[in-house]
């Protein structure tokens, strides 16, 4: 797992001039597919992604979601994801905090879209 992720770090780097939202849209599903079976908070992350791309989601919620998802896909975060067992602990905290903050705008439709996508991937 660590070696595979390290070989793909370039896939998760933010490009110069790229907005954080575009960075998330470009790199999110690539990382989720790579780690879906290994990371327990992936359903919440996919639900938040679906909430983020929904035109009806308020800007404050989109901003919160973009920040959390960008942190999740960014390869150089506080605890590198290549460190076995603890590498995703900081990502889980960011996702959990964002999920709690935006829970009021997440709909059953967002959750169903996430569940359907995850069922197709596995």
N, CA, C and O atoms as CSV, one atom per row, in Angstrom:
chain,resi,resn,atom,element,x,y,z
A,1,UNK,N,N,0.825,-1.186,0.000
A,1,UNK,CA,C,0.000,0.000,0.000
A,1,UNK,C,C,0.873,1.255,0.000
A,1,UNK,O,O,0.643,2.147,-0.816
A,2,UNK,N,N,1.840,1.351,0.864
A,2,UNK,CA,C,2.656,2.550,0.967
A,2,UNK,C,C,3.378,2.844,-0.330
A,2,UNK,O,O,3.406,3.988,-0.782
A,3,UNK,N,N,3.963,1.818,-0.934
A,3,UNK,CA,C,4.707,2.015,-2.162
A,3,UNK,C,C,3.791,2.474,-3.289
A,3,UNK,O,O,4.165,3.356,-4.061
A,4,UNK,N,N,2.602,1.895,-3.397
A,4,UNK,CA,C,1.653,2.296,-4.433
A,4,UNK,C,C,1.277,3.756,-4.278
A,4,UNK,O,O,1.219,4.492,-5.263
A,5,UNK,N,N,1.026,4.174,-3.067
A,5,UNK,CA,C,0.632,5.559,-2.826
A,5,UNK,C,C,1.789,6.496,-3.136
A,5,UNK,O,O,1.593,7.543,-3.754
A,6,UNK,N,N,2.986,6.129,-2.713
A,6,UNK,CA,C,4.145,6.977,-2.956
A,6,UNK,C,C,4.389,7.163,-4.446
A,6,UNK,O,O,4.790,8.246,-4.874
A,7,UNK,N,N,4.156,6.137,-5.232
A,7,UNK,CA,C,4.354,6.243,-6.675
A,7,UNK,C,C,3.341,7.171,-7.329
A,7,UNK,O,O,3.581,7.673,-8.426
A,8,UNK,N,N,2.235,7.400,-6.684
A,8,UNK,CA,C,1.185,8.212,-7.267
A,8,UNK,C,C,1.054,9.585,-6.608
A,8,UNK,O,O,0.059,10.270,-6.843
A,9,UNK,N,N,2.016,10.011,-5.796
A,9,UNK,CA,C,1.937,11.311,-5.134
A,9,UNK,C,C,1.705,12.445,-6.117
A,9,UNK,O,O,0.991,13.393,-5.792
A,10,UNK,N,N,2.279,12.379,-7.296
A,10,UNK,CA,C,2.124,13.447,-8.293
A,10,UNK,C,C,0.655,13.616,-8.674
A,10,UNK,O,O,0.221,14.720,-9.002
A,11,UNK,N,N,-0.108,12.526,-8.631
A,11,UNK,CA,C,-1.529,12.598,-8.959
A,11,UNK,C,C,-2.292,13.467,-7.969
A,11,UNK,O,O,-3.352,13.995,-8.305
A,12,UNK,N,N,-1.777,13.623,-6.764
A,12,UNK,CA,C,-2.500,14.309,-5.704
A,12,UNK,C,C,-1.925,15.684,-5.373
A,12,UNK,O,O,-2.316,16.290,-4.376
A,13,UNK,N,N,-1.005,16.182,-6.192
A,13,UNK,CA,C,-0.460,17.514,-5.972
A,13,UNK,C,C,-1.368,18.552,-6.609
A,13,UNK,O,O,-1.903,18.337,-7.697
A,14,UNK,N,N,-1.540,19.670,-5.933
A,14,UNK,CA,C,-2.350,20.756,-6.474
A,14,UNK,C,C,-1.516,21.524,-7.491
A,14,UNK,O,O,-0.365,21.874,-7.231
A,15,UNK,N,N,-2.110,21.780,-8.646
A,15,UNK,CA,C,-1.422,22.517,-9.702
A,15,UNK,C,C,-1.435,24.016,-9.414
A,15,UNK,O,O,-2.356,24.528,-8.777
A,16,UNK,N,N,-0.413,24.703,-9.887
A,16,UNK,CA,C,-0.341,26.160,-9.733
A,16,UNK,C,C,-1.560,26.793,-10.390
A,16,UNK,O,O,-1.907,26.458,-11.523
A,17,UNK,N,N,-2.200,27.698,-9.683
A,17,UNK,CA,C,-3.361,28.391,-10.212
A,17,UNK,C,C,-4.662,27.609,-10.133
A,17,UNK,O,O,-5.714,28.130,-10.502
A,18,UNK,N,N,-4.613,26.379,-9.665
A,18,UNK,CA,C,-5.811,25.537,-9.562
A,18,UNK,C,C,-6.546,25.867,-8.264
A,18,UNK,O,O,-5.935,25.918,-7.196
A,19,UNK,N,N,-7.850,26.090,-8.358
A,19,UNK,CA,C,-8.611,26.363,-7.138
A,19,UNK,C,C,-8.658,25.098,-6.288
A,19,UNK,O,O,-8.471,23.988,-6.786
A,20,UNK,N,N,-8.910,25.288,-5.009
A,20,UNK,CA,C,-8.991,24.131,-4.120
A,20,UNK,C,C,-10.165,23.236,-4.517
A,20,UNK,O,O,-10.066,22.013,-4.425
A,21,UNK,N,N,-11.267,23.829,-4.955
A,21,UNK,CA,C,-12.414,23.024,-5.373
A,21,UNK,C,C,-12.074,22.202,-6.615
A,21,UNK,O,O,-12.435,21.028,-6.690
A,22,UNK,N,N,-11.389,22.797,-7.589
A,22,UNK,CA,C,-10.992,22.045,-8.787
A,22,UNK,C,C,-10.002,20.935,-8.430
A,22,UNK,O,O,-10.045,19.848,-9.006
A,23,UNK,N,N,-9.116,21.215,-7.480
A,23,UNK,CA,C,-8.168,20.206,-6.992
A,23,UNK,C,C,-8.914,19.013,-6.410
A,23,UNK,O,O,-8.576,17.864,-6.693
A,24,UNK,N,N,-9.925,19.286,-5.601
A,24,UNK,CA,C,-10.721,18.210,-5.009
A,24,UNK,C,C,-11.449,17.433,-6.103
A,24,UNK,O,O,-11.434,16.202,-6.107
A,25,UNK,N,N,-12.081,18.145,-7.023
A,25,UNK,CA,C,-12.821,17.470,-8.100
A,25,UNK,C,C,-11.895,16.586,-8.940
A,25,UNK,O,O,-12.303,15.510,-9.377
A,26,UNK,N,N,-10.664,17.024,-9.167
A,26,UNK,CA,C,-9.725,16.254,-9.985
A,26,UNK,C,C,-9.162,15.043,-9.244
A,26,UNK,O,O,-9.032,13.970,-9.835
A,27,UNK,N,N,-8.831,15.193,-7.977
A,27,UNK,CA,C,-8.111,14.129,-7.287
A,27,UNK,C,C,-8.901,13.257,-6.340
A,27,UNK,O,O,-8.413,12.209,-5.916
A,28,UNK,N,N,-10.122,13.668,-5.994
A,28,UNK,CA,C,-10.862,12.971,-4.952
A,28,UNK,C,C,-11.150,11.512,-5.287
A,28,UNK,O,O,-10.789,10.628,-4.510
A,29,UNK,N,N,-11.782,11.242,-6.408
A,29,UNK,CA,C,-12.197,9.875,-6.695
A,29,UNK,C,C,-11.014,8.956,-6.985
A,29,UNK,O,O,-11.097,7.748,-6.762
A,30,UNK,N,N,-9.929,9.512,-7.472
A,30,UNK,CA,C,-8.729,8.715,-7.675
A,30,UNK,C,C,-8.220,8.176,-6.337
A,30,UNK,O,O,-7.877,7.000,-6.218
A,31,UNK,N,N,-8.176,9.054,-5.335
A,31,UNK,CA,C,-7.696,8.625,-4.014
A,31,UNK,C,C,-8.705,7.687,-3.357
A,31,UNK,O,O,-8.313,6.690,-2.751
A,32,UNK,N,N,-9.974,7.986,-3.467
A,32,UNK,CA,C,-10.991,7.144,-2.850
A,32,UNK,C,C,-10.938,5.733,-3.441
A,32,UNK,O,O,-11.016,4.753,-2.700
A,33,UNK,N,N,-10.810,5.622,-4.741
A,33,UNK,CA,C,-10.733,4.297,-5.366
A,33,UNK,C,C,-9.514,3.529,-4.873
A,33,UNK,O,O,-9.567,2.312,-4.690
A,34,UNK,N,N,-8.426,4.244,-4.661
A,34,UNK,CA,C,-7.189,3.615,-4.214
A,34,UNK,C,C,-7.290,3.085,-2.782
A,34,UNK,O,O,-6.681,2.067,-2.451
A,35,UNK,N,N,-8.061,3.775,-1.930
A,35,UNK,CA,C,-8.085,3.431,-0.513
A,35,UNK,C,C,-9.464,3.056,0.023
A,35,UNK,O,O,-9.618,2.903,1.235
A,36,UNK,N,N,-10.459,2.906,-0.828
A,36,UNK,CA,C,-11.847,2.698,-0.389
A,36,UNK,C,C,-12.001,1.555,0.602
A,36,UNK,O,O,-12.717,1.698,1.593
A,37,UNK,N,N,-11.367,0.458,0.367
A,37,UNK,CA,C,-11.529,-0.707,1.237
A,37,UNK,C,C,-10.729,-0.579,2.535
A,37,UNK,O,O,-10.976,-1.325,3.483
A,38,UNK,N,N,-9.791,0.340,2.591
A,38,UNK,CA,C,-8.890,0.440,3.745
A,38,UNK,C,C,-9.229,1.574,4.699
A,38,UNK,O,O,-8.711,1.609,5.816
A,39,UNK,N,N,-10.083,2.498,4.287
A,39,UNK,CA,C,-10.335,3.697,5.070
A,39,UNK,C,C,-11.821,3.745,5.448
A,39,UNK,O,O,-12.673,3.881,4.570
A,40,UNK,N,N,-12.140,3.636,6.746
A,40,UNK,CA,C,-13.546,3.521,7.159
A,40,UNK,C,C,-14.393,4.779,6.956
A,40,UNK,O,O,-15.620,4.682,6.937
A,41,UNK,N,N,-13.787,5.943,6.807
A,41,UNK,CA,C,-14.583,7.159,6.657
A,41,UNK,C,C,-14.886,7.507,5.197
A,41,UNK,O,O,-15.447,8.569,4.925
A,42,UNK,N,N,-14.526,6.637,4.264
A,42,UNK,CA,C,-14.757,6.911,2.842
A,42,UNK,C,C,-16.237,7.175,2.527
A,42,UNK,O,O,-16.515,8.086,1.747
A,43,UNK,N,N,-17.198,6.432,3.087
A,43,UNK,CA,C,-18.601,6.759,2.777
A,43,UNK,C,C,-18.975,8.198,3.147
A,43,UNK,O,O,-19.708,8.855,2.407
A,44,UNK,N,N,-18.480,8.687,4.278
A,44,UNK,CA,C,-18.743,10.072,4.668
A,44,UNK,C,C,-18.086,11.042,3.691
A,44,UNK,O,O,-18.682,12.053,3.321
A,45,UNK,N,N,-16.867,10.737,3.276
A,45,UNK,CA,C,-16.163,11.614,2.334
A,45,UNK,C,C,-16.893,11.682,1.000
A,45,UNK,O,O,-17.031,12.761,0.425
A,46,UNK,N,N,-17.359,10.550,0.506
A,46,UNK,CA,C,-18.085,10.534,-0.774
A,46,UNK,C,C,-19.423,11.263,-0.622
A,46,UNK,O,O,-19.846,11.979,-1.529
A,47,UNK,N,N,-20.077,11.086,0.507
A,47,UNK,CA,C,-21.321,11.824,0.765
A,47,UNK,C,C,-21.057,13.325,0.749
A,47,UNK,O,O,-21.830,14.089,0.170
A,48,UNK,N,N,-19.972,13.746,1.381
A,48,UNK,CA,C,-19.655,15.174,1.393
A,48,UNK,C,C,-19.308,15.672,-0.010
A,48,UNK,O,O,-19.667,16.793,-0.371
A,49,UNK,N,N,-18.625,14.862,-0.795
A,49,UNK,CA,C,-18.324,15.263,-2.172
A,49,UNK,C,C,-19.623,15.508,-2.938
A,49,UNK,O,O,-19.761,16.518,-3.627
A,50,UNK,N,N,-20.568,14.589,-2.817
A,50,UNK,CA,C,-21.852,14.761,-3.503
A,50,UNK,C,C,-22.577,16.012,-3.020
A,50,UNK,O,O,-23.244,16.686,-3.805
A,51,UNK,N,N,-22.450,16.319,-1.755
A,51,UNK,CA,C,-23.045,17.540,-1.209
A,51,UNK,C,C,-22.348,18.769,-1.792
A,51,UNK,O,O,-23.001,19.761,-2.118
A,52,UNK,N,N,-21.038,18.702,-1.922
A,52,UNK,CA,C,-20.257,19.821,-2.445
A,52,UNK,C,C,-20.655,20.168,-3.884
A,52,UNK,O,O,-20.764,21.346,-4.225
A,53,UNK,N,N,-20.872,19.161,-4.723
A,53,UNK,CA,C,-21.162,19.429,-6.138
A,53,UNK,C,C,-22.636,19.736,-6.391
A,53,UNK,O,O,-23.012,20.070,-7.515
A,54,UNK,N,N,-23.463,19.627,-5.371
A,54,UNK,CA,C,-24.887,19.952,-5.495
A,54,UNK,C,C,-25.041,21.474,-5.550
A,54,UNK,O,O,-24.577,22.179,-4.654
A,55,UNK,N,N,-25.686,21.972,-6.591
A,55,UNK,CA,C,-25.875,23.423,-6.750
A,55,UNK,C,C,-26.688,24.046,-5.622
A,55,UNK,O,O,-26.605,25.254,-5.405
A,56,UNK,N,N,-27.467,23.254,-4.905
A,56,UNK,CA,C,-28.281,23.773,-3.817
A,56,UNK,C,C,-27.558,23.894,-2.490
A,56,UNK,O,O,-28.126,24.401,-1.522
A,57,UNK,N,N,-26.327,23.441,-2.426
A,57,UNK,CA,C,-25.556,23.503,-1.184
A,57,UNK,C,C,-25.046,24.922,-0.959
A,57,UNK,O,O,-24.467,25.522,-1.864
A,58,UNK,N,N,-25.259,25.468,0.247
A,58,UNK,CA,C,-24.790,26.826,0.535
A,58,UNK,C,C,-23.257,26.937,0.453
A,58,UNK,O,O,-22.537,25.964,0.677
A,59,UNK,N,N,-22.791,28.121,0.132
A,59,UNK,CA,C,-21.359,28.366,-0.040
A,59,UNK,C,C,-20.560,28.023,1.212
A,59,UNK,O,O,-19.471,27.459,1.104
A,60,UNK,N,N,-21.073,28.349,2.400
A,60,UNK,CA,C,-20.325,28.066,3.632
A,60,UNK,C,C,-20.085,26.567,3.776
A,60,UNK,O,O,-19.019,26.152,4.230
A,61,UNK,N,N,-21.077,25.745,3.391
A,61,UNK,CA,C,-20.933,24.295,3.499
A,61,UNK,C,C,-19.948,23.775,2.449
A,61,UNK,O,O,-19.114,22.917,2.737
A,62,UNK,N,N,-20.056,24.308,1.228
A,62,UNK,CA,C,-19.117,23.898,0.174
A,62,UNK,C,C,-17.683,24.207,0.580
A,62,UNK,O,O,-16.782,23.398,0.356
A,63,UNK,N,N,-17.472,25.368,1.174
A,63,UNK,CA,C,-16.131,25.766,1.598
A,63,UNK,C,C,-15.592,24.820,2.666
A,63,UNK,O,O,-14.428,24.422,2.618
A,64,UNK,N,N,-16.423,24.469,3.613
A,64,UNK,CA,C,-16.028,23.530,4.675
A,64,UNK,C,C,-15.676,22.174,4.082
A,64,UNK,O,O,-14.662,21.576,4.442
A,65,UNK,N,N,-16.515,21.691,3.172
A,65,UNK,CA,C,-16.300,20.382,2.543
A,65,UNK,C,C,-15.030,20.384,1.699
A,65,UNK,O,O,-14.227,19.454,1.777
A,66,UNK,N,N,-14.850,21.426,0.896
A,66,UNK,CA,C,-13.656,21.509,0.043
A,66,UNK,C,C,-12.391,21.446,0.898
A,66,UNK,O,O,-11.444,20.737,0.556
A,67,UNK,N,N,-12.374,22.173,1.993
A,67,UNK,CA,C,-11.187,22.175,2.867
A,67,UNK,C,C,-10.902,20.774,3.407
A,67,UNK,O,O,-9.757,20.325,3.387
A,68,UNK,N,N,-11.927,20.088,3.884
A,68,UNK,CA,C,-11.727,18.742,4.451
A,68,UNK,C,C,-11.302,17.740,3.385
A,68,UNK,O,O,-10.397,16.938,3.614
A,69,UNK,N,N,-11.947,17.778,2.226
A,69,UNK,CA,C,-11.609,16.822,1.168
A,69,UNK,C,C,-10.246,17.115,0.557
A,69,UNK,O,O,-9.530,16.188,0.177
A,70,UNK,N,N,-9.879,18.378,0.456
A,70,UNK,CA,C,-8.541,18.727,-0.035
A,70,UNK,C,C,-7.482,18.192,0.927
A,70,UNK,O,O,-6.450,17.675,0.499
A,71,UNK,N,N,-7.742,18.317,2.223
A,71,UNK,CA,C,-6.811,17.785,3.220
A,71,UNK,C,C,-6.678,16.269,3.075
A,71,UNK,O,O,-5.580,15.723,3.183
A,72,UNK,N,N,-7.791,15.601,2.832
A,72,UNK,CA,C,-7.788,14.145,2.666
A,72,UNK,C,C,-6.939,13.723,1.467
A,72,UNK,O,O,-6.190,12.751,1.567
A,73,UNK,N,N,-7.035,14.415,0.354
A,73,UNK,CA,C,-6.290,13.967,-0.828
A,73,UNK,C,C,-4.880,14.542,-0.911
A,73,UNK,O,O,-4.064,14.058,-1.694
A,74,UNK,N,N,-4.582,15.570,-0.113
A,74,UNK,CA,C,-3.262,16.167,-0.139
A,74,UNK,C,C,-2.228,15.192,0.424
A,74,UNK,O,O,-2.407,14.710,1.543
A,75,UNK,N,N,-1.152,14.883,-0.308
A,75,UNK,CA,C,-0.206,13.847,0.138
A,75,UNK,C,C,0.691,14.261,1.299
A,75,UNK,O,O,1.252,13.390,1.964
A,76,UNK,N,N,0.846,15.539,1.564
A,76,UNK,CA,C,1.794,15.989,2.594
A,76,UNK,C,C,1.064,16.574,3.789
A,76,UNK,O,O,1.352,17.699,4.196
A,77,UNK,N,N,0.117,15.824,4.362
A,77,UNK,CA,C,-0.617,16.354,5.508
A,77,UNK,C,C,0.124,16.059,6.807
A,77,UNK,O,O,1.255,15.574,6.778
A,78,UNK,N,N,-0.500,16.344,7.939
A,78,UNK,CA,C,0.159,16.256,9.246
A,78,UNK,C,C,0.734,14.865,9.532
A,78,UNK,O,O,1.863,14.742,10.009
A,79,UNK,N,N,-0.034,13.837,9.244
A,79,UNK,CA,C,0.446,12.458,9.400
A,79,UNK,C,C,0.381,11.832,8.018
A,79,UNK,O,O,-0.712,11.544,7.532
A,80,UNK,N,N,1.528,11.612,7.365
A,80,UNK,CA,C,1.508,11.062,6.006
A,80,UNK,C,C,0.722,9.752,5.936
A,80,UNK,O,O,0.836,8.893,6.809
A,81,UNK,N,N,-0.073,9.623,4.879
A,81,UNK,CA,C,-0.950,8.463,4.737
A,81,UNK,C,C,-0.196,7.152,4.554
A,81,UNK,O,O,-0.782,6.080,4.704
A,82,UNK,N,N,1.076,7.217,4.237
A,82,UNK,CA,C,1.854,5.995,4.048
A,82,UNK,C,C,2.271,5.349,5.369
A,82,UNK,O,O,2.782,4.229,5.366
A,83,UNK,N,N,2.063,6.028,6.492
A,83,UNK,CA,C,2.396,5.453,7.793
A,83,UNK,C,C,1.267,4.500,8.188
A,83,UNK,O,O,0.131,4.917,8.417
A,84,UNK,N,N,1.604,3.230,8.261
A,84,UNK,CA,C,0.611,2.193,8.524
A,84,UNK,C,C,-0.156,2.462,9.809
A,84,UNK,O,O,0.417,2.923,10.796
A,85,UNK,N,N,-1.434,2.176,9.796
A,85,UNK,CA,C,-2.353,2.224,10.923
A,85,UNK,C,C,-2.738,3.633,11.386
A,85,UNK,O,O,-3.886,3.840,11.781
A,86,UNK,N,N,-1.841,4.588,11.352
A,86,UNK,CA,C,-2.174,5.930,11.835
A,86,UNK,C,C,-2.192,6.988,10.729
A,86,UNK,O,O,-2.549,8.139,10.980
A,87,UNK,N,N,-1.822,6.619,9.548
A,87,UNK,CA,C,-1.690,7.579,8.458
A,87,UNK,C,C,-2.955,8.326,8.103
A,87,UNK,O,O,-2.896,9.455,7.615
A,88,UNK,N,N,-4.099,7.708,8.344
A,88,UNK,CA,C,-5.356,8.368,8.002
A,88,UNK,C,C,-6.072,8.936,9.228
A,88,UNK,O,O,-7.201,9.412,9.107
A,89,UNK,N,N,-5.447,8.897,10.394
A,89,UNK,CA,C,-6.096,9.388,11.609
A,89,UNK,C,C,-6.408,10.879,11.522
A,89,UNK,O,O,-7.493,11.311,11.913
A,90,UNK,N,N,-5.472,11.660,11.015
A,90,UNK,CA,C,-5.725,13.096,10.898
A,90,UNK,C,C,-6.773,13.380,9.825
A,90,UNK,O,O,-7.583,14.296,9.970
A,91,UNK,N,N,-6.755,12.602,8.758
A,91,UNK,CA,C,-7.773,12.753,7.715
A,91,UNK,C,C,-9.160,12.426,8.271
A,91,UNK,O,O,-10.138,13.113,7.974
A,92,UNK,N,N,-9.228,11.377,9.077
A,92,UNK,CA,C,-10.510,10.992,9.685
A,92,UNK,C,C,-11.041,12.115,10.566
A,92,UNK,O,O,-12.241,12.390,10.574
A,93,UNK,N,N,-10.150,12.760,11.305
A,93,UNK,CA,C,-10.564,13.885,12.150
A,93,UNK,C,C,-11.094,15.051,11.329
A,93,UNK,O,O,-12.094,15.667,11.696
A,94,UNK,N,N,-10.428,15.355,10.222
A,94,UNK,CA,C,-10.879,16.449,9.353
A,94,UNK,C,C,-12.231,16.127,8.736
A,94,UNK,O,O,-13.109,16.988,8.668
A,95,UNK,N,N,-12.398,14.895,8.287
A,95,UNK,CA,C,-13.669,14.482,7.677
A,95,UNK,C,C,-14.780,14.496,8.729
A,95,UNK,O,O,-15.880,14.977,8.454
A,96,UNK,N,N,-14.509,13.979,9.924
A,96,UNK,CA,C,-15.525,13.940,10.979
A,96,UNK,C,C,-15.951,15.350,11.397
A,96,UNK,O,O,-17.139,15.611,11.587
A,97,UNK,N,N,-14.997,16.242,11.537
A,97,UNK,CA,C,-15.323,17.622,11.931
A,97,UNK,C,C,-16.155,18.317,10.852
A,97,UNK,O,O,-17.132,19.001,11.156
A,98,UNK,N,N,-15.761,18.137,9.602
A,98,UNK,CA,C,-16.515,18.750,8.502
A,98,UNK,C,C,-17.906,18.137,8.400
A,98,UNK,O,O,-18.888,18.844,8.175
A,99,UNK,N,N,-17.984,16.834,8.564
A,99,UNK,CA,C,-19.279,16.140,8.486
A,99,UNK,C,C,-20.223,16.688,9.559
A,99,UNK,O,O,-21.397,16.934,9.285
A,100,UNK,N,N,-19.722,16.876,10.758
A,100,UNK,CA,C,-20.553,17.420,11.838
A,100,UNK,C,C,-20.997,18.847,11.520
A,100,UNK,O,O,-22.128,19.236,11.812
A,101,UNK,N,N,-20.102,19.614,10.924
A,101,UNK,CA,C,-20.418,21.009,10.621
A,101,UNK,C,C,-21.456,21.165,9.516
A,101,UNK,O,O,-22.260,22.097,9.547
A,102,UNK,N,N,-21.445,20.259,8.538
A,102,UNK,CA,C,-22.338,20.411,7.371
A,102,UNK,C,C,-23.496,19.413,7.372
A,102,UNK,O,O,-24.258,19.342,6.409
A,103,UNK,N,N,-23.624,18.656,8.435
A,103,UNK,CA,C,-24.649,17.606,8.481
A,103,UNK,C,C,-26.048,18.124,8.163
A,103,UNK,O,O,-26.865,17.404,7.589
A,104,UNK,N,N,-26.319,19.360,8.531
A,104,UNK,CA,C,-27.667,19.911,8.316
A,104,UNK,C,C,-27.994,20.113,6.834
A,104,UNK,O,O,-29.168,20.225,6.482
A,105,UNK,N,N,-26.999,20.162,5.972
A,105,UNK,CA,C,-27.267,20.360,4.542
A,105,UNK,C,C,-27.116,19.077,3.725
A,105,UNK,O,O,-27.399,19.064,2.527
A,106,UNK,N,N,-26.669,18.002,4.373
A,106,UNK,CA,C,-26.548,16.713,3.684
A,106,UNK,C,C,-27.930,16.072,3.612
A,106,UNK,O,O,-28.644,15.974,4.611
A,107,UNK,N,N,-28.285,15.640,2.414
A,107,UNK,CA,C,-29.611,15.059,2.204
A,107,UNK,C,C,-29.518,13.543,2.011
A,107,UNK,O,O,-28.437,12.986,1.820
A,108,UNK,N,N,-30.670,12.904,2.066
A,108,UNK,CA,C,-30.726,11.464,1.776
A,108,UNK,C,C,-30.240,11.193,0.354
A,108,UNK,O,O,-29.632,10.155,0.093
A,109,UNK,N,N,-30.505,12.115,-0.560
A,109,UNK,CA,C,-30.048,11.971,-1.949
A,109,UNK,C,C,-28.525,11.905,-2.004
A,109,UNK,O,O,-27.973,11.082,-2.734
A,110,UNK,N,N,-27.837,12.757,-1.244
A,110,UNK,CA,C,-26.370,12.747,-1.216
A,110,UNK,C,C,-25.858,11.413,-0.682
A,110,UNK,O,O,-24.910,10.840,-1.219
A,111,UNK,N,N,-26.489,10.932,0.369
A,111,UNK,CA,C,-26.079,9.652,0.962
A,111,UNK,C,C,-26.329,8.487,0.000
A,111,UNK,O,O,-25.500,7.585,-0.114
A,112,UNK,N,N,-27.463,8.509,-0.685
A,112,UNK,CA,C,-27.791,7.442,-1.641
A,112,UNK,C,C,-26.806,7.454,-2.802
A,112,UNK,O,O,-26.344,6.398,-3.234
A,113,UNK,N,N,-26.481,8.643,-3.314
A,113,UNK,CA,C,-25.505,8.736,-4.403
A,113,UNK,C,C,-24.161,8.142,-3.971
A,113,UNK,O,O,-23.517,7.425,-4.737
A,114,UNK,N,N,-23.753,8.440,-2.759
A,114,UNK,CA,C,-22.489,7.899,-2.245
A,114,UNK,C,C,-22.562,6.385,-2.125
A,114,UNK,O,O,-21.645,5.679,-2.545
A,115,UNK,N,N,-23.640,5.892,-1.558
A,115,UNK,CA,C,-23.801,4.452,-1.395
A,115,UNK,C,C,-23.815,3.743,-2.747
A,115,UNK,O,O,-23.171,2.707,-2.913
A,116,UNK,N,N,-24.542,4.295,-3.704
A,116,UNK,CA,C,-24.598,3.692,-5.045
A,116,UNK,C,C,-23.224,3.662,-5.681
A,116,UNK,O,O,-22.832,2.647,-6.255
A,117,UNK,N,N,-22.474,4.774,-5.588
A,117,UNK,CA,C,-21.138,4.834,-6.188
A,117,UNK,C,C,-20.209,3.816,-5.522
A,117,UNK,O,O,-19.473,3.105,-6.206
A,118,UNK,N,N,-20.244,3.748,-4.200
A,118,UNK,CA,C,-19.366,2.815,-3.486
A,118,UNK,C,C,-19.714,1.367,-3.806
A,118,UNK,O,O,-18.817,0.529,-3.904
A,119,UNK,N,N,-20.985,1.058,-3.968
A,119,UNK,CA,C,-21.380,-0.301,-4.343
A,119,UNK,C,C,-20.878,-0.659,-5.733
A,119,UNK,O,O,-20.540,-1.815,-5.989
A,120,UNK,N,N,-20.826,0.312,-6.632
A,120,UNK,CA,C,-20.313,0.061,-7.985
A,120,UNK,C,C,-18.802,-0.148,-7.991
A,120,UNK,O,O,-18.286,-0.900,-8.819
A,121,UNK,N,N,-18.084,0.509,-7.074
A,121,UNK,CA,C,-16.629,0.441,-7.032
A,121,UNK,C,C,-16.165,-0.875,-6.425
A,121,UNK,O,O,-15.152,-1.429,-6.852
A,122,UNK,N,N,-16.885,-1.376,-5.448
A,122,UNK,CA,C,-16.422,-2.575,-4.729
A,122,UNK,C,C,-16.852,-3.838,-5.371
A,122,UNK,O,O,-16.536,-4.920,-4.877
